[in-house]
Each structure stands twice: as C-alpha cells, then as structure tokens.
Amino acid sequence: MAAQYEALDPAQIHEAVVPHLPAAPAAILDVGAGSGRDAAWLAALGHTVLAVEPSATMREEAQRRHPDARITWLTDSLPSLEAVYRLGAAFDVILLSAVWMHVAPAERARAFRKLVTLLKPGGILALSLRLGPPVSGRDMHPVDIAEVEALTRRQGLVMVTAEAAPDRLGRSKVTWVQVVLRLPDDGTEALPLLRHVILNDAKAATYKLGLLRAVARAADGAQGLARFAGDTTVTIPLGLIALNWLRLYKPLIEAGLPQTPSNWGTKGLGFIKDGWHGIKDMAATDLRVGTQVTGVRAAALHAALGDAAATIARMPATYMTYPGSETPILPATRARVGGLGAETLVVDSNYLWSFGELQVPLHLWRALARHDAWIEPALVYEWTRLMEGYARKQHRNLDPGQIARAMRWHEPDRDVAFARRAAAEVMASGKLLCVWSGRRLSESFLDIDHCLPWAAWPCDDLWNLLPAHPQINRHSKRDRLPSAEALEASQERIFDWWQRA
C-alpha cells in the first residue's frame, strides 16, 4: 500500500491546495499521513510537519522511507485527536488526504469541530473527498460536498475552493473533490475572539450566545443607534439589546426548548417575570424599534425590557470575558429605570438608551456588521447544539424542525395596506404627488414604494413607505437605493407625505 501511495506525485495530487499554502516555514498537521508521502513533500518545501497516523506498521514504514527532522510522527486518530490536543499547538495548514471517508458519519461533526479548533486564524483546512464505491474489506463511508459545506457554515469557515479531480490510480468509478477551507481573519483579532466565545467559552446556559446574537442583530440592522466612544469602542443602547434578546428568546421559550441544563419551560430563567407573561400575545416581530403599544401591554413590555436588561448586565455581559482574563468583552452599564409613567410606549432611540448602555470593542462591532453571513450560522448551530445537549440530560427528544423554526430571525411580513389606505384618505382631501417625480397620483395610478427597498432591508415602518407613480416605481427606481441627490430633490414631497399621512 505504501508503494502504491508513493508512486503518485503529491504536488499533482494536491494541485488545488498548492496556491493556498502559506510561505515557509509554516506549521502543518497531516492527519492520516499514511506512507509519509505528503509530509515529506511539505517538509521539502521548508515547512514543519506533525504527521499523525494510527497504524503502527504504516507509521514505521513511513519513518523508514522519510527520515526527515522536520517531520514529527504521532500516534493519534480522528475524531478525538487527543494526543495532538495535549501538545497545545495550532497550525497554519491541516491536511486530510483520502481520510474523510474513513470517519464515520456520526463522528464527523465532532471531528470537524476538533480540526477547526486546531487552526490558526487565517489557516486553511484541506480535504480530499473520495466519490465512488468503497474498497472491499476497508472501513469506508459515503461522503459528499454538501455535508462539508454544512459543517463549514456551522463552524464559521469560508470555502475557498472545491475542485473536481480524476482518480490518479485510474479507477474509472472513483473521482475526487479537493476542498480548501479557510478560518477567516480580518487582521483585527475580532473573528478569532468571536469563535472563542461561540465555540470554546464555558457556558452554563445559552445566555452568552443570546447576548452575542442580540448584538450581531443590532450591528446588522441598527447601525444608526451606535455611538462612538473614543477610537476603540462603540456604545449601543442596552434597551436595544434587551429588545433583541426578548425577540430571540420568545419563540424558543414558547416552543419549550431548554436554555439551561436543568431548565424545563421557564423555570430558572431570570428574565421570565410578570412583564414577560404580559407580552405573551405579542408576536416576536412586534419586538422591534418603532413599535408603539398602549395600556397594560405597554407597562408589561416596559417591565420585560427592564428584566431582560438586568439579566444581560448581571450574567452574560459580566461573565463573557477575554481568554485567560476576567475582563468582560461587552461590559454593560445599567441606568435606573422606574415605571413607564405614560399610557403609550414608543420604542424609539431615546427610550432604548434610557436602560443604559453596552460597550462593544470597535473591531468586534465592525466584524459583526461585515461578516454576519458566517457569524450568524455559527451562532445558530452552537445554540442549537447546546439545547440538544440540555434536552438529552433531561431525557427529552427535540424536533429539529421545531428548533430551526424557533431559531429563525423573523422579519415582519411585507404589507403596504395601511399606507395605501392613508394615501386614499390624503387624496380624498386634496392632491397627492409622487414623491420622486412630482406627478399627481390617483387611485388608478398609485404604488406604495419602499424608500429603502425590501430587497435591501425588509422594513414596513410607515416612514419607509412612500407614494409613487407606478411607472417610476416599477421601471426607474425598482429595488434600488435612492441616491442622495434623489432624496434631496424629493425632500419637501416626502415631508409633506409624512405630515399628511
């Protein structure tokens, strides 16, 4: 078998990987190193290689063939890689050549998570996936690229390339896919810190993930509420984080999903008090900036936000700390908030700031805003994994579909009916103009346009719904953002519409 492996040129076998190898010397982990062919090739390029091989006879043969001081041999195997972990090392490159099909499907999620944890920020994980019938008498399992893509999203990696390759041994029914994945690094150390909190930080509840996802949602959809505090920090309203917190937890708790190892229903959750019970009939999408409520519901929402803010400040904001430190990453400062003192509650900027503030390192805030596409799936996956673990301890079986539905961040449904009725009332009392062109509108020639288009931001708040002539809305503006010049030219017509509607 070693002779068969050695007959192939590793530079040709790993053609898709070569352009992504770092400059020498780099630290490389070769998992399932076999005959040592790839380890020797990488060592010859100037890298240091930790070659892991569970088979004693294969390892001995590899060491005989390739006695290179830059290669260190170790007995270990997936999914645990316990011996590698004991070294405390991290790697620029991890290579799995013709290995993944030997990992049982039930062990792959754990194995993948272990591999990613061993990567340095910016490091690459290279896998070759064997597609085709198994070899008789060998322990092989089917593999496919979709499974690897799903694991990649869950663990916060980026797929750099996935290239098909022929079988170099000439087997007609066997093909390969060379996959290169990268652990993102924006140069600010924000992404490794986020991965530490999401995947490695100790968690006695889902609260740390809840806080981080609430901040991520704020960075994604409420940039305008952030204030710069010096050159390295932004502050955001603690009330906004509490609002997002309630919006995230409401579907989970209503579905009976456990948020602590001993939690069944709402028992033991500090923010579940009278206020929470008073907003039971509110939809999760009602918990957003701009919401206006009155009476008993207003008092309940005010109390629920206060309880959430207190829980956030006391628990995850205090105990989510930098690695090896007791310094909080997202320190919170609470303000004294009394009763509502009014019949109507408008969830606006001033109100949200009244609960206090949360400090966010600027590099972390920017990373959350820019890289939400990979941060959000990693957060959702880890939160789901925690809940499934808690359920097992409680001898419960959870429905994966129910979890997925409860974990979704729901946006309000697209609905312009109210704005259309307002436009009809305005037209009944006088003329109504297209905000973009100034053309007079009628019931037959009226569209309600999303100023910031739904494709960019699904916002049905009334300020964003503007009367427009169908020709302008459907052929000129469509799903485009309005330019600064267009907004300036339309300012008076927009103000007039807001005032009259």
KOLVOBA-144618 format. One record per residue: x, y, z of N, C-alpha, C, O in turn. Coordinates in steps of 0.2 Angstrom, whole numbers, plus 5000, padded with zeros to 4 digits. Layout:
BEGIN
XYZXYZXYZXYZ;...
This chain:
BEGIN
500449945000500050005000500450065000500350114996;501050065004501450125004501750134997501850194995;501950084994502250084987501750124982501950164978;501150104983500650124979500550204980500450244975;500550224986500450294988501050334985501050394983;501650304986502250344985502350354977502750394975;502050314973502050314966501750384963501850394957;501350414967501050474965501350534967501650544972;501350584963501650654964501250694969500650714966;501450714975500950754979500850824977500250844978;501250854973501150914970500550914965500150964964;500550854962499950844957499350824960498750854959;499350784965498850764969498450824973497850834973;498850874975498650924979498650994975498851044978;498550984969498651044964498151104966498351164966;497551084969497151144971497351174977497151234979;497751134981497951164988498551214987498651254991;499051194982499651224982499651304982500051334985;499151334978499151404978498951434985499051494986;498651404989498451424996498951415001498751425007;499451375000499951365005500351425007500551465003;500451435014500751495016501551485015501751435013;501851545015502551545014502951505020502751505025;503451475018503851435023504251475027504451535025;504351455034504151395037503451405040503351455044;502951355039502351355042502251295046502551245044;501851295051501651235055501051195051500551225051;501251135049500751095046500551035050500950995052;499951015050499650955053499450905047498950925044;499750855047499550805041499150745045499450705048;498550745045498150695048497950635044497750645038;498150575046498150515042498750515037498650515031;499350525039499850535035500150485031500450485026;499850415032500050365028500750345027501150345032;500950345021501650325020502150385021502750375020;501950445022502350505023502450545017502850585017;502150525012502250555005502150625006502550665004;501550645008501350715008501750755014502050815013;501950725019502350755025503050775022503250825023;503350725018503950735016503950795010504450835010;503450795006503450845001503350915004503750965002;502950925010502850985013503551005017503751065017;503850955020504450965023505050995018505451035020;505050965012505550985007505351055005505851085003;504751075006504651145004504851195010504751255009;505051175015505351215021504851215027504951255031;504251175027503851185032503951125038504351085036;503751145044503751095049503151055049502551085049;503150985050502550945049502450905055502950865057;501850905058501650855063501250795059500650815057;501550735058501250685054500850635059501150605063;500250635058499850595063499550535059499250535054;499750475062499550405058499350355064499850345068;498750325064498550275069498850205068498950175073;499050195062499350125060500050125062500450155059;500250075066500950075068501350045063501950075062;501149995059501549975053501650025048502150025045;501150065046501150115041501650165044502050195040;501550185050501950245053502750225052503150265051;502850155054503550135054503850135047504450155046;503450115042503650115035503750185033504250205029;503350235035503450305033504050335036504450375032;504250315042504850345045505450315042505950345041;505450255040505950225036506050255030506650265028;505550275026505550305019505750375020506150395015;505550415025505650485025505950505032505650535036;506550495033506950515039507150585039507650605038;506650635040506750705040506650735046506050725050;507050775049507050805055506450855056506250875061;506250875050505650925050504950895051504450925051;504950825051504350785052504350755059504850725061;503850775063503750735069503150695069502650705066;503250625071502750575070502350565076502650565082;501750555076501250545082500750495081500450495075;500650455086500050405085499450445088499350455094;498950445083498350485085497850475079498050445074;497150485081496650475076496050525077495950545083;495650535072495050565072494550515075494650455074;494050545079493850615079494150655085494050715085;494450615090494650655096495350695095495450745098;495850665092496550695091496750715098497050765099;496650665103496850685110497650705110497850745114;498050665107498750675108498950735105499450775107;498650755099498850825096498550875101498950925102;498050875104497750925108498250935114498250985117;498550875117498950885123499550925121499850955126;499750935115500350975113500251045114500651085114;499551065113499451135114499651175108499751235108;499751145102499951185096499351205092498851185093;499551255088499051275082499351275076500051285075;499051265070499351255064499051305058498551325058;499551315054499351365048498951325043498551355039;499151255042498851215037498651145041499051115044;498051125040497851055042497651015035497251035032;498050955034497850925028497550855030497850815034;497050835026496750775027496650745020496250765016;497150705018497150675011496950605011497250565014;496350595008496050525007495850505014496050445016;495650545019495550525026494750535027494550485031;494450585025493750595027493250535026492850535030;493350495021492850445020492950385025492550345026;493550385029493650345035493350365041493350325046;493050425041492750455048492050435047491650455042;491750405052491050385052490650445052490750495056;490050445048489650505048489450535055489350595056;489250485060489050505066489650545070489450585075;490250535068490850565071491050625068491550665070;490850645062491150695058491050765061491450805060;490450785064490350845066490850865072491150915072;490950815076491450825082492150825079492550865081;492350785074493050785071493150855068493650875068;492650875064492750945060492850995065493251045065;492450995071492551045076493251045079493551095080;493450985080494150975083494651005078495151045081;494650995072495151015067495151085067495651125067;494551125067494451195066494751225072495151275071;494651195078494951225084495751225084496051265087;496051185080496751175080497051225074497651235074;496651265071496851305065497051375069496751395073;497551405066497751475067497251525064497051495058;497151585066496751625062497051635055497651655055;496651635050496851635043497151575040497351565035;497151515045497451455042496951415038496351435037;497251365034496751335029496751255032497151225034;496151225030495951155031495851125024495451155021;496251085022496251055015496050975016496350945019;495450965012495250895012495150865005494950905001;495350805004495150774998494550724999494650685003;494050734995493450694996493350634991493450654985;493350574993493350524988492550504986492150494991;492450514980491750494977491750434973492150424968;491350384975491350324972491250264976491250274982;491250204974491150144978491750124982492250144981;491550104988492150084993492550024991492349984987;493150024994493549964993493349914997493249925003;493349854994493049794998493549785004494149775003;493249775010493649755016493949815019494349805024;493849875017494149935020493549975023492949975021;493650005029493150045033493050115029493350155031;492550115025492450175021491650195021491250155022;491550255021490850285022490750335016491250365014;490150345013490050395008490150465011490050475016;490450505006490550575008490250615002490150594996;490050675004489850724998489950795000490050815006;490050834995490250904996489750945001489950995004;489050925000488550965004488650955011488551005015;488850905013488950895021489550935023489550965028;490050935019490650985021490451055021490651095025;490051075016489851145016489451165022489551215025;489051115024488651125030489051135036488951175040;489551085037490051095043490451155042490551185047;490551175036490951245035490551305038490851345042;489951305036489551365039489451355046489551415049;489351295049489251295056489851315060489751345066;490451305058491051315061491351385059491951395062;491051425055491251485054491851495049492251535050;491951445045492451445040492251475033491651485032;492651485029492451505022492751455017493351435017;492351435012492551385007492951425002492651464998;493551415001494051444996493951414989493851454984;493951354989493951314983493651244984493751214989;493351224979493151144979493251124971492751144967;493751094970493951074963493850994962494150964966;493550974956493550904955494150884952494550924949;494350824953494950794951494850724949494450684952;495250694944495150624942495550584947495950604951;495450514947495750474952496450454948496450434943;497050474952497650464949497850394948498350374945;497450344951497650274951497250244945497350184944;496850284941496550264935495950224936495650184932;495650224942494950194944494450234940494250294942;494050204936493550234932492950264936492650314934;492750224941492150244945492350284951491950304955;492950304952493150344958493350414955493750424951;493150474958493350534957493450574964493250544969;493750634964493950664970493750734969493650764964;493650764975493550844976494050864981494050844986;494450914978494950944983494651004986494451054982;494551014992494251064996494751105000495151075004;494751164999495151215004494651265007494251295004;494751255014494351305018494851345022495351325024;494551405024494951455027494651475034494051495033;494951485039494751515045494851595044495351615044;494251625044494351705042494751735048494751725054;495051785045495451835050495451905046495751905041;495151945049495152015046495752055049495752115047;496252025052496852065054496752105061497152135063;496152105063495952145070495952095076495852125081;495952035075495851985080495151975082495051945087;494652015079493952005081493651935079493351915084;493851915074493551845072493751795076493351745078;494451785078494651735082494251745089494151695093;494251805091493851815098493151795098492851765102;492851805092492151785091492051715091491651685095;492551675088492551605088492651575095492351525097;493051605099493251585105492551585110492451545113;492151645109491551655113491051605111490751565115;490951595104490451555101490651475103490151445105;491251455102491351385102491751355108491651295109;492151395111492651375116492451395123492551365128;492151455124492051485130491551435134491051415132;491651425141491251385145490551425146490451485146;490051385145489351405145488851365150488851305149;488651395155488151365160487451375157486951345160;487351415152486651425149486851455142487351465140;486251475138486351495132486451575132486451605127;486551605138486451675138487051715134486951765131;487651685134488251715131488051715123488251765120;487851665121487651665114487051705112487051745107;486551715117486051765116486251835116486051875112;486751855120486951915120487351935114487251985111;487751885112488151895106487751905100487851945095;487251865099486751865093486351925094486151955088;486151955100485752015100486152075098485952115095;486852075100487252125097487452115090487452165086;487452055087487552045080486952075076487052105071;486352065079485752085075485752165075485552195071;485952195081486052265081486552295076486452345073;487152255076487652285071487352275064487552315059;486952225062486752215056486152255054486052275048;485752275059485152315057485052385060484552415059;485452405065485352465069486052505070486152525075;486452505064487052545065486952615067487352645071;486352645065486252715067486252735074486252785076;486052675078485952695085486652685089486652705095;487152665086487852665089488152735090488052775086;488552745095488852805097489652785098489752735101;490052825095490752815095490952845102490852895104;491352795106491652815112492352815112492652765114;492752865109493452865108493552825102493152825097;494252805101494452775095494352705095494452675089;494152665100494252595100493552565103493552505103;493052605104492452575107491852615104491852675103;491252575103490652605102490152585108490252535111;489652625109489152605114488552605110488352635106;488152555113487452545110486952545115487152525121;486352565114485852565120485752495123485552445119;485752485129485652425132484852405131484752345131;484452455130483752435129483652405122483252365121;484052425117484052385110484252315111483952275108;484852305115485052235116484552195120484352135118;484152225125483652195128483052175124482752125124;482952225119482352215114482552155110482052115109;483152155107483352095103483352035107483151975104;483552035113483551975117482851945118482751885117;482351985119481651965120481451935113481051885113;481651965108481451945101481751875100481451835096;482351865102482651795101482451745105482251685103;482251755111482151705116481351695116481151635118;480951735114480251725114480051665110479651615113;480251655104480051585100480351525104480051475104;480951535106481251475109480851455116480751395117;480651495120480351485126479651455125479351415128;479351495120478651465118478651395115478151365116;479151375112479251305110479451255115479551195114;479651285121479851235126480551215126480651155128;480951255122481651225121482151245127482051305129;482551205130482851215136483451265135483851265130;483551315140484051365139484651355144485151385144;484551305149485051285154484951215155484451185153;485551175157485451105158484851085162484651025161;484651125167484151105172483451135170482951125173;483451175165482851215163482351175160482451145155;481751185162481151155159480651205159480351225164;480451225153480051285152480351345154480951365151;480051385159480351455160480751455167480951505169;480751395170481051395177481751405177482151385173;481951455182482651465182482951525178483551545178;482551555173482751605169482551675172481951685173;483051705173483051775177482551825174482351865178;482551825168482151875164481351865163481051895161;481151805166480451775165480151795171480151765176;479851855171479451885176478751905174478551895168;478451955178477751975176477752005169477251995165;478252045168478252085161478252035156477952045151;478651985156478651935151477951905150477751895144;477651885155477051855154476551905152476051885148;476651965152476152015150476252035143475752065140;476752005139476852015132476751955128476951945123;476451905131476351835128476051845121476151805117;475551895121475151895115475451935109475151945104;476051965111476452005106476851955101477151905104;476851965095477251925090477951945091478152005093;478451905090479151915090479351975086479752015088;479051985080479152035075478952105078479152155075;478452105083478252165086478752195091478752255092;479252155092479852175097480352205093480852175092;480252275090480752305086480752375087480252405090;481252415085481252485085480652515081480552495076;480352565084479752595081479052565083478552595082;479052515087478452485090478152535094478452565098;477452535094477052585098476552545102476152515098;476552545108476052505112475752545117476052595120;475152525120474752565125474552525130474452465130;474352555136473952525141474352475145474952485146;474052415146474352365150474952335147475452315150;474852325140475352295136476052345136476552315136;475952405136476452455137476852445143477452445143;476452445149476852435155477152365155477752355158;476852315152477152245153477852245148478352215151;477852275143478452275138478952315142479552295142;478752375145479252415149479652365154480252365155;479252335158479452285163479952235160480452215163;479652205155480052145152480752165149481252135150;480752225146481452255144481852265150482452255150;481552295155481952305161482252245164482852245166;481852195165482052125167482652095163483152065165;482552105156483052075151483652115152484252085152;483652185152484252225153484652205160485252195160;484252195165484552175171484952105171485452095173;484652055168484851995167485551995162486051965164;485452035157486052035152486652065156487252045156;486552125160487052155163487352115169487952115170;486952075172487152035178487551975176487951955179;487351945170487551875169488051875162488651885164;487851875156488251865151488751925150489351915148;488551985151488952045150489552045155490052075154;489452015161489952015166490451955165491051955166;490151895163490551835163490751815156491151765155;490651855150490951845144491551885144491551945143;492151845145492751885146493251865141493151815137;493751905140494351885136494651825138494751815144;494951785134495351725136495851735141496251775140;495851695146496351695151496251765156496751785159;495751795156495651855159494951865162494451825160;494851905167494151915170493851985167493352005170;494152015162493952075159493352065154493452025150;492752095156492252075151492352105144492652155143;492152065139492152095132491652145131491852195127;491052135133490452185132490252205138489652185140;490552255142490352275148489652315148489652355143;489252305152488552345152488552395158488752375164;488252445157488152495162487352505162487052535158;487052485168486352495168486152565171486552595175;485652595169485352655171484752645176484452595175;484552685180483952675184483352695180483252745178;482952645180482352645176481752635180481652585183;481352685181480752675185480152645181480252615176;479552665183478952635180478852675173479252725172;478452655169478352685162478052755163478352805160;477652775167477352835169476952865163476952935163;476752825158476352855152475952795150476052745151;475452815146474952775144475252735137475052675136;475652775134475852745127476652745128476952785130;476852685125477552675125477852675117477552635113;478252715116478552715109479252695109479752725113;479452635106480152605107480552645102480652625096;480852705104481252745100481952745103482052715108;482452785100483052785102483152815109483552785113;482852865111482852895117482652845123482952835128;482152815121481852765126482352705127482452685133;482652685122483152625122483752645126484052605129;483952705125484552725129484452735136484852735140;483852745138483652755145483752695149483852705156;483952635147484052575151484852575152485052535156;485252615149485952615150486252595143486052605138;486952575144487252565138487752495138487852475143;487852475132488352415132488952435128488852465122;489552425130490152445126490352385122490352325124;490552405116490752355111491452375108491452425105;491952335108492552355105492452365098492052335094;492752425095492552445088492752385083492352375079;493252355084493452305079492952245079492852215074;492652235085492152175086491552205082491152165079;491352265083490752295080490752285073490252275070;491352305070491452305063491452235060491152225055;491752195064491752125061491052095061490852055057;490652115066489952085067489552115061489052085058;489652175059489252205054489452185047489052175042;490152165046490452145040490352075038490252055032;490452035043490451965042489851925045489951865047;489351955046488751925049488551855045488251815048;488751855038488551795034488851735037488551685036;489451735040489651675043489651675050489651615053;489551735054489551735061488851705063488751665068;488251725060487651705062487551635061487251605066;487751595056487651525056488051485061487751435064;488651515063489051485068488651495075488651445079;488351545076487951565082487351515083487251485088;487051515077486351475077486551395078486251365082;487051375075487251305076487451285083487251235086;487851335086488151315093487551325098487551285103;487151375097486551375101486051315101485851285106;485951295095485551235094485951175097485551135100;486551165096486951105099486851105107486851055110;486951165110486851175117486151155119486151115124;485651175116484951155118484851075117484551045121;485151055112485050975111485450945116485250885119;486050965119486350935124485950945131485950895134;485651005132485251005138484650955138484550925143;484350955132483750905131483950835133483650795136;484550815131484750745132484850735139484650685142;485150785143485250775150484550775154484450745159;484050805150483350795153482950745150482350735152;483250695147482950635144482350665139481850635139;482550715135482050735130482250735123482850735122;481850725119481950725111481650785108481050795109;482150825105481850885102481750875094482150835091;481250915092481150905085481650955081481551015082;482050935077482550985073482151035069482351095069;481551015066481251065063480951125067480951185065;480751105073480451155078481051195080480951255081;481651175081482151215083482351265078482451325079;482351235072482551285066482051335065482251395064;481451325066480951375066480951425071480951485070;481151405077481151445083481851495083481851545086;482351465079482951505079482951555074483451595073;482551555069482551605064482451675067482051685071;482751725063482651795065482051815060482251825054;481451825063480951835059480851915057480951955062;480751925051480651995049479852005048479551955046;479552065049478852075048478652065040479152065036;478052035039477852025033477752095029477652145031;477852085022477852145018477052165017476652125015;476952225020476252245020476152325019476452355023;475852345014475852415012475152435013474952495011;474652395015473952405015473752475019473352515017;474152475025473952535029474152605025473852655025;474752605022475052655019474552675013474452735011;474352625010473852635004473252665006472952715003;472952645012472352675015472452755016472052795015;473052765019473252835021473252875015473052935015;473552845009473652885003472952905000472852954998;472452855001471752864999471452925002471152965000;471552925009471252975013471553045011471253095011;472253045010472553105008472253135001472153195001;472253084997471953104990471253134991471053174987;470853104995470153124996470153204999469653234998;470653225002470653295005471053335001471153395003;471353314995471753364991472253314987472153254987;472653354983473053314978473653274982473953304987;473853224979474453184982474953174976474753154971;475553194977476053194972476553134973476653114979;476853104968477353054968477953094971478153144969;478253064976478753094980479453094975479853144976;479453054970480053054966480053104960480553134958;479453104957479353144951478953204951478953244947;478553204957478053264957477453254953477053304953;477353204950476753194946476153174951476253144956;475553204949474953194953474753124952474753094947;474553094958474353024958473553024959473253064961;473352964957472652944958472552874960473052834960;471952854962471952784964472152734959472352674960;472052754952472252704947472952704946473252664943;473252764948474052774946474352784953474552844955;474452734957474752744964475052674966474752624966;475752684967476152624970476352654977476452714978;476452604982476752624988477452594987477552534987;477952634987478652624986479052614993478952654997;479452564994479952565000480552604998480952594993;480552665002481152705000481852675000482152674996;481952635006482452585006482152525004481752495008;482352494999481952434996481952375000482452365004;481452335000481352275003481952235002482152195007;482252224996482752184995483352204999483752155001;483452265001484052285005483852285012484352265016;483252295014483052295021482352285022481952325020;482052225024481352215025481052255030480852235036;480952325029480652365034479952395031479952435026;479452385035478752405033478552465038477952485038;479052495041478952555045478652605041478852615035;478152645043477752695039478252745036478052765030;478752765039479152825036479552795030479752835025;479552725029479952695023479452685017479652665012;478752705018478352685013478052755010477752795013;478252765004478152825000477652814994477752764991;477252864993476852864987477252874981477552924981;477152834975477552844969477152824963476652784964;477252854958476952844952477152774949477752754950;476752724947476952654945477452654940477952614941;477452704935478052704930478652714933479152684932;478752764938479352774942479552714946480152694946;479052694950479252644955479452574951479952544954;479152554946479252494943479752494937480052444936;479952554935480352554929481052594930481552584928;480952644935481552684936481952664943482452654943;481552674948481852654955481952584956482452554958;481352544956481352474957481652454963481552484969;482152404964482452384970483152424971483552394974;483152484969483752524970483752564976483152594978;484252584979484352634985484252704981484652714976;483952744984483852814981484552854982484852844988;484752884978485352924978485252984983484753004984;485853014985485753074989485453134986485053174988;485653134979485353184975484553174974484153224975;484353114973483653104973483253124979482753144979;483553104985483253114991483153194993482653214995;483753224991483753304992483153334987482853374990;483153314981482653344977481953324979481453364977;481853264982481153244984481053264992480453244994;481453294995481353305002480753345004480353315009;480553395001479953435003479353385002478853385006;479253344996478753304995478653245000478153225002;479253225002479253165007479053195014478653165017;479253255016479053285022478253295022477953285027;478053325016477353335015476953275016476453275020;477153215013476853155014476853125021476353105024;477353135024477453115031476953155036476553125040;476953215035476553265039475753245038475353245042;475553235031474853225030474653155031474053145033;475053105030474853035031474853015038474752965040;
